[in-house]
């Protein structure tokens, strides 16, 4: 896959995301929403950063099982039950992202959600990737 990150100077500088990603490849992988579930189906982590790390790990595990890498991510949507808390923890969440997924940021959005499928979940991530 080739991915060109596009960040026009007319838009505010992106921090932790790309405004657009032009991707070319041959396999499109749709990644289901992932929360902080462990292998037993229980939400782990009491804090937003702990749950974010687990949810991102779960998303990347599914991606790797499909033959992809974090650099193949073209789009990720983050659903947060408390957007204000997400903003408060943005630096730490960014650090977690860089440790787990690197600095090739996909196009991203954060969406406020009243509640997620897993009642104790504070955050859920889904997305898609384009593989070579």
N, C-alpha and C positions, 0 to 999 in steps of 0.2 A: 504494500500500500504506500502511496505517497499522500502526504497531508500537508497542505499549505495553510498556515495560520494567517488570516487576513484581519488586520487591525487598522482601519482607516484613520488618518490623523484628524479627520473631522469629528470623530467620536471620542468620548472620554477615554483616557488610557485604561486598558483592562488590567485588573488585578486578580489573578487566579482563574482567568478564563480567557478565551479568544472570542472576538466578536463574530467571526465566521471561520469555518474550516472547509476548504475545498479538498475533498478526498477522492482518490481514484483507487480502484481495486476490483476484486472479482467476487468477494463474499461479503454480504451484509449480515451482521450479527445483531439481533435485537436482544437486549438484556432486560430481563424482568426486574421489577422493583425489588430491592434488597434492603432489609432492615438489619438490625443487630442480632439476628437469630443465630444461635449456636447450632451444632449438629443435632441436638435434641429438640430443636424447635422452640427454645426459650430465649427471650430477649436478654442480652447480657449488657452490662454497663448501666450505671446510674446517671451519668452525665452526658450531655450532648457530644463533647469530644470523644468520649469512650464509645458511644453508639455510632458516631460518624466513622470512626476508625474501623469498627467491625462491619458496618454496612458497606463501606468502600472495599474492605478486604473480601467480603462476600461477592460484590459485583465483579471484582478483578478475578476471583476464583472462577466464576462462571465464564468470564471472558477467556481466561487461560485454557479452560476445559474445551472451549470452542476453537482453540488454536490461535488466540490473539494475545496481544500485549497492551499495556496501558497506552502506548503511543498510537495504537490503532483506534482509540476512542474518538469518535467524531462529535458526539453529543451526549451530555449527561444532564438530567434534571434532578434537582435536589428538592424533596418535599420536606418541609420543616413545620412542626407543630407550634413553634415559637420563633418567628423570623427575627424578632428583637434579640433573642438569645443567640441565634445564629450569627447575627452581626457582631454581638459582643465577643463571641468566640472566634471571629473570622481569622485572626492571625494564627491561632492554634489549629484551626481546621485547615488552613492553608499549609501549615507545616506538616500536618498529617498527610494531606494530599501529596505534597512533594516527596515525603518519605516513601509512600506506598506506590504512587503513580508517576512521579517525576514532574518535569516542568513543561512537557508538551501538552498544554491545556486544550481540552475540547471546547466547543461552544457549550455554554452552560446557562442554566437558569435556576433560581431558587424560588419555590412556590410555597406560600403559606397554606397549611392544611389544618383543618379543625381537629382531625383525628386520622390516624393511619390504621391499616388493617390489623396490625399487631398493636393491641391497646396500649402497651407500655412503651411502644416505639416513639422516639422523639424525632427521628429522621429516616427518610427512605431515599434511595438513589436508584434511578433506572437510566437507560441510555441505549446507544447503538454504536457499533464499531464497523469499520470497513477493513477487511483483511485482504492481503494480496492474493 
